[in-house]
């Protein structure tokens, strides 16, 4: 039906139906259409009706709730943005009430194609009229033809998802990337904060999918918190910037408050036992209290984005990250951890294996990192069989990634954390000093098991358990 209509001249009613179908899919089935890459790049001028444009513009600034958007909240947000335009608000209210809940979101691309073709037709008509009205002469013909040519290309390629670039364009982009990153302060990506590690993996580059894996209790969450704490100065809130830098954290195992406590302890150099006293209503020294309050003040001024929804699905994670990327210059997203992510309750996904589920999740996260040009860092569990091995054989390998699926294929960097083992090999000397054998200090080895664009190898760290602080073991 839609195919026949697009071959004819589309009427205003048909265009309105397509606009309503797009908005309805966006509002009521956002988590189902989130993987359509076109979703985030629909130009406002594709919508003919004023109320369609107003509603769509508001949707881009709102956070998705549950499986979609609440029309009541949409209208309340419209009131905030257009409180002086009563006529527009009334139109939007009526428009929202008439949106078809039963719109076939699987035809989302067809609806969008209708809007795009209609927009192209109108713009080409305008260009044709401009050409007919222009009086050409020897002095202006070359410039006019070039301008019309450029305008024609812009019209016909807008939102058409052409997926190639000329080598000259890629080289120009590459040169710009080099210039941005030569000055460390203006680097377009975050560093780990550990020079030896940065020299190998070169920080967290946009478009990368990084995996940090360990057995439970080794400290992968704590290590991720260290990476975040090392970059707090890069994500400070600034009124002068239209888009502040930010780091997002999905915690599927710990609460937001527990993560914040780890950050406070780490940044203030205050032991967990002292923070526990505050939680229990017990007194602490004035000096400790001042340091803790100073850290809280510092953290309150950072753009750290938290989500601790333990039942979150992959689609909701993708939707949330896309929302964050619209509001902030998103530098890094940390997910703790990969195996806890749920897939949507679709019938076709009910009977897939855990191996297949993890493969889908890791692939989608890799695609998302490239699409949004951000670094996604996911923590991961290692197989229990690792514990059954002895001596040097206990050093993790890529095959030890739990339900690995395509993790090792999708990841640009795979990092393993494991307790230091004595007499491993000549490359690593794991003998412990006598003063490091107490319970508060542990030697942890970081092994780079995969590095798509650099060397692999091992780095030795010390973990101060009372603070949750990792430091290089020099």
Helices and strands as residue ranges (DSSP letters): H 2-7, H 12-28, H 30-33, G 37-41, G 44-46, H 50-61, H 71-81, H 86-97, G 105-107, H 108-133, H 141-157, H 167-182, G 184-186, H 195-201, E 209-214, H 220-229, G 232-235, E 245-251, H 256-268, H 272-279, H 286-300, E 304-307, H 314-327, E 329-336, G 338-340, G 347-349, H 354-372, E 375-381, G 384-388, G 391-394, G 398-400, H 407-410, E 413-419, G 434-436, E 441-451, E 457-464, E 469-472
